């Protein structure tokens, strides 16, 4: 597995995997607007990172609201 750094941001790469090949995939850096966690890597995986954080933080806030309403 390739490790990407800030030096790779903007690079256009081809990534070969068992499941298929990503061609002309841009390396980006994204961050979670809630907790500021960052990710550097291919756009496709960046979307998963952001989506995962959105789902987690939505759940987290829901639990906090339920706890507050019970108090």
mmCIF file as Biopython writes it, N, C-alpha, C and O atoms, coordinates in Angstrom:
data_model
#
loop_
_atom_site.group_PDB
_atom_site.id
_atom_site.type_symbol
_atom_site.label_atom_id
_atom_site.label_alt_id
_atom_site.label_comp_id
_atom_site.label_asym_id
_atom_site.label_entity_id
_atom_site.label_seq_id
_atom_site.pdbx_PDB_ins_code
_atom_site.Cartn_x
_atom_site.Cartn_y
_atom_site.Cartn_z
_atom_site.occupancy
_atom_site.B_iso_or_equiv
_atom_site.auth_seq_id
_atom_site.auth_asym_id
_atom_site.pdbx_PDB_model_num
ATOM 1   N N  . UNK A ? 1  ? 0.848   -1.175 0.000   1.0 0.0 1  A 1 
ATOM 2   C CA . UNK A ? 1  ? 0.000   0.000  0.000   1.0 0.0 1  A 1 
ATOM 3   C C  . UNK A ? 1  ? 0.894   1.239  0.000   1.0 0.0 1  A 1 
ATOM 4   O O  . UNK A ? 1  ? 1.895   1.301  0.714   1.0 0.0 1  A 1 
ATOM 5   N N  . UNK A ? 2  ? 0.518   2.210  -0.805  1.0 0.0 2  A 1 
ATOM 6   C CA . UNK A ? 2  ? 1.295   3.435  -0.940  1.0 0.0 2  A 1 
ATOM 7   C C  . UNK A ? 2  ? 0.960   4.403  0.185   1.0 0.0 2  A 1 
ATOM 8   O O  . UNK A ? 2  ? -0.199  4.550  0.575   1.0 0.0 2  A 1 
ATOM 9   N N  . UNK A ? 3  ? 1.988   5.055  0.694   1.0 0.0 3  A 1 
ATOM 10  C CA . UNK A ? 3  ? 1.787   6.081  1.717   1.0 0.0 3  A 1 
ATOM 11  C C  . UNK A ? 3  ? 1.931   7.446  1.049   1.0 0.0 3  A 1 
ATOM 12  O O  . UNK A ? 3  ? 2.957   7.734  0.434   1.0 0.0 3  A 1 
ATOM 13  N N  . UNK A ? 4  ? 0.905   8.283  1.169   1.0 0.0 4  A 1 
ATOM 14  C CA . UNK A ? 4  ? 0.923   9.606  0.556   1.0 0.0 4  A 1 
ATOM 15  C C  . UNK A ? 4  ? 1.209   10.663 1.614   1.0 0.0 4  A 1 
ATOM 16  O O  . UNK A ? 4  ? 0.808   10.529 2.770   1.0 0.0 4  A 1 
ATOM 17  N N  . UNK A ? 5  ? 1.913   11.721 1.198   1.0 0.0 5  A 1 
ATOM 18  C CA . UNK A ? 5  ? 2.234   12.832 2.090   1.0 0.0 5  A 1 
ATOM 19  C C  . UNK A ? 5  ? 1.779   14.134 1.431   1.0 0.0 5  A 1 
ATOM 20  O O  . UNK A ? 5  ? 1.269   14.123 0.311   1.0 0.0 5  A 1 
ATOM 21  N N  . UNK A ? 6  ? 1.962   15.233 2.117   1.0 0.0 6  A 1 
ATOM 22  C CA . UNK A ? 6  ? 1.597   16.536 1.556   1.0 0.0 6  A 1 
ATOM 23  C C  . UNK A ? 6  ? 2.326   16.822 0.250   1.0 0.0 6  A 1 
ATOM 24  O O  . UNK A ? 6  ? 1.829   17.577 -0.586  1.0 0.0 6  A 1 
ATOM 25  N N  . UNK A ? 7  ? 3.492   16.229 0.071   1.0 0.0 7  A 1 
ATOM 26  C CA . UNK A ? 7  ? 4.245   16.416 -1.183  1.0 0.0 7  A 1 
ATOM 27  C C  . UNK A ? 7  ? 3.523   15.812 -2.379  1.0 0.0 7  A 1 
ATOM 28  O O  . UNK A ? 7  ? 3.765   16.224 -3.514  1.0 0.0 7  A 1 
ATOM 29  N N  . UNK A ? 8  ? 2.644   14.846 -2.149  1.0 0.0 8  A 1 
ATOM 30  C CA . UNK A ? 8  ? 1.926   14.171 -3.237  1.0 0.0 8  A 1 
ATOM 31  C C  . UNK A ? 8  ? 0.620   14.862 -3.630  1.0 0.0 8  A 1 
ATOM 32  O O  . UNK A ? 8  ? 0.034   14.522 -4.658  1.0 0.0 8  A 1 
ATOM 33  N N  . UNK A ? 9  ? 0.155   15.825 -2.833  1.0 0.0 9  A 1 
ATOM 34  C CA . UNK A ? 9  ? -1.119  16.481 -3.114  1.0 0.0 9  A 1 
ATOM 35  C C  . UNK A ? 9  ? -1.069  17.099 -4.512  1.0 0.0 9  A 1 
ATOM 36  O O  . UNK A ? 9  ? -0.144  17.839 -4.846  1.0 0.0 9  A 1 
ATOM 37  N N  . UNK A ? 10 ? -2.073  16.783 -5.314  1.0 0.0 10 A 1 
ATOM 38  C CA . UNK A ? 10 ? -2.149  17.287 -6.686  1.0 0.0 10 A 1 
ATOM 39  C C  . UNK A ? 10 ? -1.618  16.318 -7.720  1.0 0.0 10 A 1 
ATOM 40  O O  . UNK A ? 10 ? -1.889  16.473 -8.910  1.0 0.0 10 A 1 
ATOM 41  N N  . UNK A ? 11 ? -0.861  15.316 -7.283  1.0 0.0 11 A 1 
ATOM 42  C CA . UNK A ? 11 ? -0.346  14.314 -8.231  1.0 0.0 11 A 1 
ATOM 43  C C  . UNK A ? 11 ? -1.512  13.560 -8.851  1.0 0.0 11 A 1 
ATOM 44  O O  . UNK A ? 11 ? -2.542  13.360 -8.207  1.0 0.0 11 A 1 
ATOM 45  N N  . UNK A ? 12 ? -1.352  13.148 -10.088 1.0 0.0 12 A 1 
ATOM 46  C CA . UNK A ? 12 ? -2.314  12.308 -10.786 1.0 0.0 12 A 1 
ATOM 47  C C  . UNK A ? 12 ? -1.668  10.935 -10.921 1.0 0.0 12 A 1 
ATOM 48  O O  . UNK A ? 12 ? -0.584  10.810 -11.491 1.0 0.0 12 A 1 
ATOM 49  N N  . UNK A ? 13 ? -2.329  9.904  -10.398 1.0 0.0 13 A 1 
ATOM 50  C CA . UNK A ? 13 ? -1.715  8.567  -10.353 1.0 0.0 13 A 1 
ATOM 51  C C  . UNK A ? 13 ? -2.665  7.508  -10.912 1.0 0.0 13 A 1 
ATOM 52  O O  . UNK A ? 13 ? -3.866  7.734  -11.053 1.0 0.0 13 A 1 
ATOM 53  N N  . UNK A ? 14 ? -2.097  6.362  -11.222 1.0 0.0 14 A 1 
ATOM 54  C CA . UNK A ? 14 ? -2.854  5.166  -11.568 1.0 0.0 14 A 1 
ATOM 55  C C  . UNK A ? 14 ? -2.628  4.171  -10.447 1.0 0.0 14 A 1 
ATOM 56  O O  . UNK A ? 14 ? -1.488  3.906  -10.064 1.0 0.0 14 A 1 
ATOM 57  N N  . UNK A ? 15 ? -3.712  3.618  -9.919  1.0 0.0 15 A 1 
ATOM 58  C CA . UNK A ? 15 ? -3.624  2.691  -8.793  1.0 0.0 15 A 1 
ATOM 59  C C  . UNK A ? 15 ? -4.223  1.362  -9.226  1.0 0.0 15 A 1 
ATOM 60  O O  . UNK A ? 15 ? -5.407  1.279  -9.554  1.0 0.0 15 A 1 
ATOM 61  N N  . UNK A ? 16 ? -3.396  0.323  -9.223  1.0 0.0 16 A 1 
ATOM 62  C CA . UNK A ? 16 ? -3.865  -1.009 -9.597  1.0 0.0 16 A 1 
ATOM 63  C C  . UNK A ? 16 ? -4.168  -1.816 -8.350  1.0 0.0 16 A 1 
ATOM 64  O O  . UNK A ? 16 ? -3.348  -1.914 -7.437  1.0 0.0 16 A 1 
ATOM 65  N N  . UNK A ? 17 ? -5.371  -2.398 -8.329  1.0 0.0 17 A 1 
ATOM 66  C CA . UNK A ? 17 ? -5.800  -3.221 -7.204  1.0 0.0 17 A 1 
ATOM 67  C C  . UNK A ? 17 ? -6.406  -4.508 -7.741  1.0 0.0 17 A 1 
ATOM 68  O O  . UNK A ? 17 ? -6.658  -4.632 -8.940  1.0 0.0 17 A 1 
ATOM 69  N N  . UNK A ? 18 ? -6.639  -5.459 -6.855  1.0 0.0 18 A 1 
ATOM 70  C CA . UNK A ? 18 ? -7.286  -6.700 -7.263  1.0 0.0 18 A 1 
ATOM 71  C C  . UNK A ? 18 ? -8.686  -6.450 -7.811  1.0 0.0 18 A 1 
ATOM 72  O O  . UNK A ? 18 ? -9.144  -7.161 -8.706  1.0 0.0 18 A 1 
ATOM 73  N N  . UNK A ? 19 ? -9.361  -5.445 -7.277  1.0 0.0 19 A 1 
ATOM 74  C CA . UNK A ? 19 ? -10.745 -5.171 -7.670  1.0 0.0 19 A 1 
ATOM 75  C C  . UNK A ? 19 ? -10.862 -4.327 -8.934  1.0 0.0 19 A 1 
ATOM 76  O O  . UNK A ? 19 ? -11.943 -4.223 -9.512  1.0 0.0 19 A 1 
ATOM 77  N N  . UNK A ? 20 ? -9.759  -3.725 -9.365  1.0 0.0 20 A 1 
ATOM 78  C CA . UNK A ? 20 ? -9.784  -2.888 -10.559 1.0 0.0 20 A 1 
ATOM 79  C C  . UNK A ? 20 ? -8.660  -1.867 -10.542 1.0 0.0 20 A 1 
ATOM 80  O O  . UNK A ? 20 ? -7.819  -1.864 -9.643  1.0 0.0 20 A 1 
ATOM 81  N N  . UNK A ? 21 ? -8.656  -1.005 -11.543 1.0 0.0 21 A 1 
ATOM 82  C CA . UNK A ? 21 ? -7.611  -0.002 -11.683 1.0 0.0 21 A 1 
ATOM 83  C C  . UNK A ? 21 ? -8.220  1.391  -11.685 1.0 0.0 21 A 1 
ATOM 84  O O  . UNK A ? 21 ? -9.162  1.665  -12.427 1.0 0.0 21 A 1 
ATOM 85  N N  . UNK A ? 22 ? -7.676  2.267  -10.852 1.0 0.0 22 A 1 
ATOM 86  C CA . UNK A ? 22 ? -8.089  3.671  -10.832 1.0 0.0 22 A 1 
ATOM 87  C C  . UNK A ? 22 ? -7.102  4.434  -11.718 1.0 0.0 22 A 1 
ATOM 88  O O  . UNK A ? 22 ? -5.902  4.454  -11.442 1.0 0.0 22 A 1 
ATOM 89  N N  . UNK A ? 23 ? -7.607  5.055  -12.771 1.0 0.0 23 A 1 
ATOM 90  C CA . UNK A ? 23 ? -6.751  5.749  -13.733 1.0 0.0 23 A 1 
ATOM 91  C C  . UNK A ? 23 ? -6.962  7.254  -13.587 1.0 0.0 23 A 1 
ATOM 92  O O  . UNK A ? 23 ? -8.094  7.722  -13.461 1.0 0.0 23 A 1 
ATOM 93  N N  . UNK A ? 24 ? -5.865  8.003  -13.606 1.0 0.0 24 A 1 
ATOM 94  C CA . UNK A ? 24 ? -5.902  9.463  -13.478 1.0 0.0 24 A 1 
ATOM 95  C C  . UNK A ? 24 ? -6.601  9.901  -12.191 1.0 0.0 24 A 1 
ATOM 96  O O  . UNK A ? 24 ? -7.430  10.811 -12.198 1.0 0.0 24 A 1 
ATOM 97  N N  . UNK A ? 25 ? -6.262  9.257  -11.121 1.0 0.0 25 A 1 
ATOM 98  C CA . UNK A ? 25 ? -6.835  9.561  -9.804  1.0 0.0 25 A 1 
ATOM 99  C C  . UNK A ? 25 ? -5.964  10.630 -9.143  1.0 0.0 25 A 1 
ATOM 100 O O  . UNK A ? 25 ? -4.750  10.464 -9.019  1.0 0.0 25 A 1 
ATOM 101 N N  . UNK A ? 26 ? -6.598  11.730 -8.721  1.0 0.0 26 A 1 
ATOM 102 C CA . UNK A ? 26 ? -5.849  12.823 -8.101  1.0 0.0 26 A 1 
ATOM 103 C C  . UNK A ? 26 ? -5.655  12.558 -6.612  1.0 0.0 26 A 1 
ATOM 104 O O  . UNK A ? 26 ? -6.551  12.043 -5.942  1.0 0.0 26 A 1 
ATOM 105 N N  . UNK A ? 27 ? -4.493  12.909 -6.108  1.0 0.0 27 A 1 
ATOM 106 C CA . UNK A ? 27 ? -4.195  12.809 -4.679  1.0 0.0 27 A 1 
ATOM 107 C C  . UNK A ? 27 ? -4.604  14.138 -4.037  1.0 0.0 27 A 1 
ATOM 108 O O  . UNK A ? 27 ? -4.192  15.210 -4.479  1.0 0.0 27 A 1 
ATOM 109 N N  . UNK A ? 28 ? -5.421  14.043 -2.988  1.0 0.0 28 A 1 
ATOM 110 C CA . UNK A ? 28 ? -5.971  15.233 -2.333  1.0 0.0 28 A 1 
ATOM 111 C C  . UNK A ? 28 ? -5.776  15.144 -0.828  1.0 0.0 28 A 1 
ATOM 112 O O  . UNK A ? 28 ? -5.458  14.085 -0.287  1.0 0.0 28 A 1 
ATOM 113 N N  . UNK A ? 29 ? -5.973  16.280 -0.161  1.0 0.0 29 A 1 
ATOM 114 C CA . UNK A ? 29 ? -6.036  16.285 1.293   1.0 0.0 29 A 1 
ATOM 115 C C  . UNK A ? 29 ? -7.395  16.849 1.673   1.0 0.0 29 A 1 
ATOM 116 O O  . UNK A ? 29 ? -7.789  17.916 1.201   1.0 0.0 29 A 1 
ATOM 117 N N  . UNK A ? 30 ? -8.105  16.131 2.528   1.0 0.0 30 A 1 
ATOM 118 C CA . UNK A ? 30 ? -9.402  16.582 3.039   1.0 0.0 30 A 1 
ATOM 119 C C  . UNK A ? 30 ? -9.365  16.507 4.560   1.0 0.0 30 A 1 
ATOM 120 O O  . UNK A ? 30 ? -8.495  15.859 5.143   1.0 0.0 30 A 1 
ATOM 121 N N  . UNK A ? 31 ? -10.326 17.182 5.195   1.0 0.0 31 A 1 
ATOM 122 C CA . UNK A ? 31 ? -10.381 17.115 6.651   1.0 0.0 31 A 1 
ATOM 123 C C  . UNK A ? 31 ? -11.832 17.099 7.106   1.0 0.0 31 A 1 
ATOM 124 O O  . UNK A ? 31 ? -12.727 17.576 6.408   1.0 0.0 31 A 1 
ATOM 125 N N  . UNK A ? 32 ? -12.038 16.554 8.260   1.0 0.0 32 A 1 
ATOM 126 C CA . UNK A ? 32 ? -13.358 16.511 8.873   1.0 0.0 32 A 1 
ATOM 127 C C  . UNK A ? 32 ? -13.622 17.881 9.517   1.0 0.0 32 A 1 
ATOM 128 O O  . UNK A ? 32 ? -12.814 18.375 10.304  1.0 0.0 32 A 1 
ATOM 129 N N  . UNK A ? 33 ? -14.751 18.476 9.172   1.0 0.0 33 A 1 
ATOM 130 C CA . UNK A ? 33 ? -15.087 19.793 9.714   1.0 0.0 33 A 1 
ATOM 131 C C  . UNK A ? 33 ? -15.489 19.746 11.179  1.0 0.0 33 A 1 
ATOM 132 O O  . UNK A ? 33 ? -15.554 20.786 11.835  1.0 0.0 33 A 1 
ATOM 133 N N  . UNK A ? 34 ? -15.759 18.559 11.700  1.0 0.0 34 A 1 
ATOM 134 C CA . UNK A ? 34 ? -16.156 18.426 13.099  1.0 0.0 34 A 1 
ATOM 135 C C  . UNK A ? 34 ? -14.941 18.234 14.000  1.0 0.0 34 A 1 
ATOM 136 O O  . UNK A ? 34 ? -14.781 18.944 14.993  1.0 0.0 34 A 1 
ATOM 137 N N  . UNK A ? 35 ? -14.080 17.266 13.650  1.0 0.0 35 A 1 
ATOM 138 C CA . UNK A ? 35 ? -12.980 16.925 14.557  1.0 0.0 35 A 1 
ATOM 139 C C  . UNK A ? 35 ? -11.591 17.261 14.004  1.0 0.0 35 A 1 
ATOM 140 O O  . UNK A ? 35 ? -10.591 17.060 14.693  1.0 0.0 35 A 1 
ATOM 141 N N  . UNK A ? 36 ? -11.520 17.764 12.784  1.0 0.0 36 A 1 
ATOM 142 C CA . UNK A ? 36 ? -10.275 18.200 12.146  1.0 0.0 36 A 1 
ATOM 143 C C  . UNK A ? 36 ? -9.332  17.060 11.767  1.0 0.0 36 A 1 
ATOM 144 O O  . UNK A ? 36 ? -8.181  17.319 11.415  1.0 0.0 36 A 1 
ATOM 145 N N  . UNK A ? 37 ? -9.788  15.804 11.828  1.0 0.0 37 A 1 
ATOM 146 C CA . UNK A ? 37 ? -8.950  14.700 11.341  1.0 0.0 37 A 1 
ATOM 147 C C  . UNK A ? 37 ? -8.696  14.925 9.859   1.0 0.0 37 A 1 
ATOM 148 O O  . UNK A ? 37 ? -9.568  15.428 9.151   1.0 0.0 37 A 1 
ATOM 149 N N  . UNK A ? 38 ? -7.508  14.558 9.381   1.0 0.0 38 A 1 
ATOM 150 C CA . UNK A ? 38 ? -7.141  14.785 7.986   1.0 0.0 38 A 1 
ATOM 151 C C  . UNK A ? 38 ? -6.843  13.475 7.281   1.0 0.0 38 A 1 
ATOM 152 O O  . UNK A ? 38 ? -6.495  12.476 7.909   1.0 0.0 38 A 1 
ATOM 153 N N  . UNK A ? 39 ? -6.987  13.500 5.963   1.0 0.0 39 A 1 
ATOM 154 C CA . UNK A ? 39 ? -6.680  12.341 5.120   1.0 0.0 39 A 1 
ATOM 155 C C  . UNK A ? 39 ? -5.980  12.839 3.868   1.0 0.0 39 A 1 
ATOM 156 O O  . UNK A ? 39 ? -6.409  13.820 3.260   1.0 0.0 39 A 1 
ATOM 157 N N  . UNK A ? 40 ? -4.906  12.169 3.481   1.0 0.0 40 A 1 
ATOM 158 C CA . UNK A ? 40 ? -4.221  12.444 2.221   1.0 0.0 40 A 1 
ATOM 159 C C  . UNK A ? 40 ? -4.230  11.152 1.426   1.0 0.0 40 A 1 
ATOM 160 O O  . UNK A ? 40 ? -3.760  10.117 1.898   1.0 0.0 40 A 1 
ATOM 161 N N  . UNK A ? 41 ? -4.766  11.219 0.219   1.0 0.0 41 A 1 
ATOM 162 C CA . UNK A ? 41 ? -4.804  10.035 -0.632  1.0 0.0 41 A 1 
ATOM 163 C C  . UNK A ? 41 ? -5.692  10.267 -1.838  1.0 0.0 41 A 1 
ATOM 164 O O  . UNK A ? 41 ? -6.079  11.401 -2.120  1.0 0.0 41 A 1 
ATOM 165 N N  . UNK A ? 42 ? -6.017  9.194  -2.553  1.0 0.0 42 A 1 
ATOM 166 C CA . UNK A ? 42 ? -6.846  9.307  -3.757  1.0 0.0 42 A 1 
ATOM 167 C C  . UNK A ? 42 ? -8.237  9.855  -3.445  1.0 0.0 42 A 1 
ATOM 168 O O  . UNK A ? 42 ? -8.780  9.606  -2.368  1.0 0.0 42 A 1 
ATOM 169 N N  . UNK A ? 43 ? -8.809  10.598 -4.386  1.0 0.0 43 A 1 
ATOM 170 C CA . UNK A ? 43 ? -10.133 11.188 -4.207  1.0 0.0 43 A 1 
ATOM 171 C C  . UNK A ? 43 ? -11.155 10.132 -3.795  1.0 0.0 43 A 1 
ATOM 172 O O  . UNK A ? 43 ? -11.963 10.372 -2.897  1.0 0.0 43 A 1 
ATOM 173 N N  . UNK A ? 44 ? -11.129 8.984  -4.430  1.0 0.0 44 A 1 
ATOM 174 C CA . UNK A ? 44 ? -12.117 7.934  -4.139  1.0 0.0 44 A 1 
ATOM 175 C C  . UNK A ? 44 ? -12.102 7.564  -2.651  1.0 0.0 44 A 1 
ATOM 176 O O  . UNK A ? 44 ? -13.159 7.422  -2.036  1.0 0.0 44 A 1 
ATOM 177 N N  . UNK A ? 45 ? -10.930 7.412  -2.086  1.0 0.0 45 A 1 
ATOM 178 C CA . UNK A ? 45 ? -10.822 7.065  -0.670  1.0 0.0 45 A 1 
ATOM 179 C C  . UNK A ? 45 ? -11.122 8.264  0.218   1.0 0.0 45 A 1 
ATOM 180 O O  . UNK A ? 45 ? -11.618 8.100  1.333   1.0 0.0 45 A 1 
ATOM 181 N N  . UNK A ? 46 ? -10.825 9.471  -0.263  1.0 0.0 46 A 1 
ATOM 182 C CA . UNK A ? 46 ? -11.135 10.682 0.503   1.0 0.0 46 A 1 
ATOM 183 C C  . UNK A ? 46 ? -12.635 10.788 0.734   1.0 0.0 46 A 1 
ATOM 184 O O  . UNK A ? 46 ? -13.077 11.206 1.805   1.0 0.0 46 A 1 
ATOM 185 N N  . UNK A ? 47 ? -13.420 10.406 -0.279  1.0 0.0 47 A 1 
ATOM 186 C CA . UNK A ? 47 ? -14.872 10.410 -0.122  1.0 0.0 47 A 1 
ATOM 187 C C  . UNK A ? 47 ? -15.327 9.460  0.968   1.0 0.0 47 A 1 
ATOM 188 O O  . UNK A ? 47 ? -16.232 9.780  1.739   1.0 0.0 47 A 1 
ATOM 189 N N  . UNK A ? 48 ? -14.703 8.293  1.037   1.0 0.0 48 A 1 
ATOM 190 C CA . UNK A ? 48 ? -15.031 7.335  2.091   1.0 0.0 48 A 1 
ATOM 191 C C  . UNK A ? 48 ? -14.658 7.852  3.469   1.0 0.0 48 A 1 
ATOM 192 O O  . UNK A ? 48 ? -15.390 7.651  4.438   1.0 0.0 48 A 1 
ATOM 193 N N  . UNK A ? 49 ? -13.528 8.513  3.548   1.0 0.0 49 A 1 
ATOM 194 C CA . UNK A ? 49 ? -13.086 9.122  4.811   1.0 0.0 49 A 1 
ATOM 195 C C  . UNK A ? 49 ? -14.113 10.147 5.289   1.0 0.0 49 A 1 
ATOM 196 O O  . UNK A ? 49 ? -14.535 10.121 6.445   1.0 0.0 49 A 1 
ATOM 197 N N  . UNK A ? 50 ? -14.513 11.053 4.385   1.0 0.0 50 A 1 
ATOM 198 C CA . UNK A ? 50 ? -15.473 12.092 4.754   1.0 0.0 50 A 1 
ATOM 199 C C  . UNK A ? 50 ? -16.830 11.495 5.090   1.0 0.0 50 A 1 
ATOM 200 O O  . UNK A ? 50 ? -17.466 11.897 6.065   1.0 0.0 50 A 1 
ATOM 201 N N  . UNK A ? 51 ? -17.275 10.536 4.286   1.0 0.0 51 A 1 
ATOM 202 C CA . UNK A ? 51 ? -18.557 9.892  4.548   1.0 0.0 51 A 1 
ATOM 203 C C  . UNK A ? 51 ? -18.572 9.155  5.879   1.0 0.0 51 A 1 
ATOM 204 O O  . UNK A ? 51 ? -19.557 9.207  6.616   1.0 0.0 51 A 1 
ATOM 205 N N  . UNK A ? 52 ? -17.480 8.472  6.179   1.0 0.0 52 A 1 
ATOM 206 C CA . UNK A ? 52 ? -17.377 7.754  7.448   1.0 0.0 52 A 1 
ATOM 207 C C  . UNK A ? 52 ? -17.434 8.694  8.636   1.0 0.0 52 A 1 
ATOM 208 O O  . UNK A ? 52 ? -18.091 8.404  9.636   1.0 0.0 52 A 1 
ATOM 209 N N  . UNK A ? 53 ? -16.743 9.824  8.525   1.0 0.0 53 A 1 
ATOM 210 C CA . UNK A ? 53 ? -16.773 10.802 9.621   1.0 0.0 53 A 1 
ATOM 211 C C  . UNK A ? 53 ? -18.153 11.419 9.753   1.0 0.0 53 A 1 
ATOM 212 O O  . UNK A ? 53 ? -18.619 11.649 10.869  1.0 0.0 53 A 1 
ATOM 213 N N  . UNK A ? 54 ? -18.819 11.692 8.630   1.0 0.0 54 A 1 
ATOM 214 C CA . UNK A ? 54 ? -20.164 12.268 8.695   1.0 0.0 54 A 1 
ATOM 215 C C  . UNK A ? 54 ? -21.121 11.321 9.415   1.0 0.0 54 A 1 
ATOM 216 O O  . UNK A ? 54 ? -21.891 11.744 10.277  1.0 0.0 54 A 1 
ATOM 217 N N  . UNK A ? 55 ? -21.069 10.053 9.062   1.0 0.0 55 A 1 
ATOM 218 C CA . UNK A ? 55 ? -21.950 9.073  9.703   1.0 0.0 55 A 1 
ATOM 219 C C  . UNK A ? 55 ? -21.624 8.947  11.186  1.0 0.0 55 A 1 
ATOM 220 O O  . UNK A ? 55 ? -22.527 8.920  12.022  1.0 0.0 55 A 1 
ATOM 221 N N  . UNK A ? 56 ? -20.340 8.869  11.514  1.0 0.0 56 A 1 
ATOM 222 C CA . UNK A ? 56 ? -19.958 8.727  12.917  1.0 0.0 56 A 1 
ATOM 223 C C  . UNK A ? 56 ? -20.405 9.929  13.739  1.0 0.0 56 A 1 
ATOM 224 O O  . UNK A ? 56 ? -21.011 9.766  14.798  1.0 0.0 56 A 1 
ATOM 225 N N  . UNK A ? 57 ? -20.112 11.131 13.259  1.0 0.0 57 A 1 
ATOM 226 C CA . UNK A ? 57 ? -20.450 12.325 14.043  1.0 0.0 57 A 1 
ATOM 227 C C  . UNK A ? 57 ? -21.962 12.518 14.133  1.0 0.0 57 A 1 
ATOM 228 O O  . UNK A ? 57 ? -22.450 13.024 15.143  1.0 0.0 57 A 1 
ATOM 229 N N  . UNK A ? 58 ? -22.711 12.132 13.111  1.0 0.0 58 A 1 
ATOM 230 C CA . UNK A ? 58 ? -24.171 12.187 13.194  1.0 0.0 58 A 1 
ATOM 231 C C  . UNK A ? 58 ? -24.659 11.271 14.308  1.0 0.0 58 A 1 
ATOM 232 O O  . UNK A ? 58 ? -25.519 11.651 15.102  1.0 0.0 58 A 1 
ATOM 233 N N  . UNK A ? 59 ? -24.111 10.071 14.362  1.0 0.0 59 A 1 
ATOM 234 C CA . UNK A ? 59 ? -24.463 9.127  15.435  1.0 0.0 59 A 1 
ATOM 235 C C  . UNK A ? 59 ? -24.071 9.708  16.795  1.0 0.0 59 A 1 
ATOM 236 O O  . UNK A ? 59 ? -24.850 9.664  17.747  1.0 0.0 59 A 1 
ATOM 237 N N  . UNK A ? 60 ? -22.860 10.250 16.871  1.0 0.0 60 A 1 
ATOM 238 C CA . UNK A ? 60 ? -22.347 10.809 18.124  1.0 0.0 60 A 1 
ATOM 239 C C  . UNK A ? 60 ? -23.267 11.924 18.641  1.0 0.0 60 A 1 
ATOM 240 O O  . UNK A ? 60 ? -23.600 11.959 19.826  1.0 0.0 60 A 1 
ATOM 241 N N  . UNK A ? 61 ? -23.669 12.825 17.752  1.0 0.0 61 A 1 
ATOM 242 C CA . UNK A ? 61 ? -24.546 13.924 18.160  1.0 0.0 61 A 1 
ATOM 243 C C  . UNK A ? 61 ? -25.915 13.401 18.563  1.0 0.0 61 A 1 
ATOM 244 O O  . UNK A ? 61 ? -26.514 13.920 19.505  1.0 0.0 61 A 1 
ATOM 245 N N  . UNK A ? 62 ? -26.419 12.395 17.879  1.0 0.0 62 A 1 
ATOM 246 C CA . UNK A ? 62 ? -27.708 11.806 18.223  1.0 0.0 62 A 1 
ATOM 247 C C  . UNK A ? 62 ? -27.677 11.235 19.641  1.0 0.0 62 A 1 
ATOM 248 O O  . UNK A ? 62 ? -28.611 11.440 20.415  1.0 0.0 62 A 1 
ATOM 249 N N  . UNK A ? 63 ? -26.614 10.525 19.975  1.0 0.0 63 A 1 
ATOM 250 C CA . UNK A ? 63 ? -26.469 9.955  21.314  1.0 0.0 63 A 1 
ATOM 251 C C  . UNK A ? 63 ? -26.416 11.071 22.357  1.0 0.0 63 A 1 
ATOM 252 O O  . UNK A ? 63 ? -27.043 10.963 23.411  1.0 0.0 63 A 1 
ATOM 253 N N  . UNK A ? 64 ? -25.671 12.144 22.071  1.0 0.0 64 A 1 
ATOM 254 C CA . UNK A ? 64 ? -25.581 13.263 23.004  1.0 0.0 64 A 1 
ATOM 255 C C  . UNK A ? 64 ? -26.946 13.929 23.211  1.0 0.0 64 A 1 
ATOM 256 O O  . UNK A ? 64 ? -27.301 14.282 24.336  1.0 0.0 64 A 1 
ATOM 257 N N  . UNK A ? 65 ? -27.713 14.099 22.120  1.0 0.0 65 A 1 
ATOM 258 C CA . UNK A ? 65 ? -29.035 14.712 22.229  1.0 0.0 65 A 1 
ATOM 259 C C  . UNK A ? 65 ? -29.989 13.824 23.038  1.0 0.0 65 A 1 
ATOM 260 O O  . UNK A ? 65 ? -30.751 14.323 23.866  1.0 0.0 65 A 1 
ATOM 261 N N  . UNK A ? 66 ? -29.945 12.513 22.798  1.0 0.0 66 A 1 
ATOM 262 C CA . UNK A ? 66 ? -30.801 11.596 23.563  1.0 0.0 66 A 1 
ATOM 263 C C  . UNK A ? 66 ? -30.463 11.630 25.044  1.0 0.0 66 A 1 
ATOM 264 O O  . UNK A ? 66 ? -31.355 11.603 25.892  1.0 0.0 66 A 1 
ATOM 265 N N  . UNK A ? 67 ? -29.179 11.690 25.351  1.0 0.0 67 A 1 
ATOM 266 C CA . UNK A ? 67 ? -28.728 11.757 26.736  1.0 0.0 67 A 1 
ATOM 267 C C  . UNK A ? 67 ? -29.186 13.063 27.379  1.0 0.0 67 A 1 
ATOM 268 O O  . UNK A ? 67 ? -29.613 13.072 28.533  1.0 0.0 67 A 1 
ATOM 269 N N  . UNK A ? 68 ? -29.099 14.163 26.639  1.0 0.0 68 A 1 
ATOM 270 C CA . UNK A ? 68 ? -29.509 15.459 27.163  1.0 0.0 68 A 1 
ATOM 271 C C  . UNK A ? 68 ? -31.023 15.497 27.413  1.0 0.0 68 A 1 
ATOM 272 O O  . UNK A ? 68 ? -31.478 16.087 28.393  1.0 0.0 68 A 1 
ATOM 273 N N  . UNK A ? 69 ? -31.788 14.873 26.534  1.0 0.0 69 A 1 
ATOM 274 C CA . UNK A ? 69 ? -33.246 14.865 26.688  1.0 0.0 69 A 1 
ATOM 275 C C  . UNK A ? 69 ? -33.683 14.006 27.867  1.0 0.0 69 A 1 
ATOM 276 O O  . UNK A ? 69 ? -34.726 14.260 28.470  1.0 0.0 69 A 1 
ATOM 277 N N  . UNK A ? 70 ? -32.893 12.993 28.198  1.0 0.0 70 A 1 
ATOM 278 C CA . UNK A ? 70 ? -33.223 12.102 29.312  1.0 0.0 70 A 1 
ATOM 279 C C  . UNK A ? 70 ? -32.918 12.759 30.661  1.0 0.0 70 A 1 
ATOM 280 O O  . UNK A ? 70 ? -33.468 12.367 31.690  1.0 0.0 70 A 1 
ATOM 281 N N  . UNK A ? 71 ? -32.055 13.740 30.645  1.0 0.0 71 A 1 
ATOM 282 C CA . UNK A ? 71 ? -31.632 14.388 31.898  1.0 0.0 71 A 1 
ATOM 283 C C  . UNK A ? 71 ? -32.672 15.342 32.430  1.0 0.0 71 A 1 
ATOM 284 O O  . UNK A ? 71 ? -32.465 15.962 33.473  1.0 0.0 71 A 1 
#
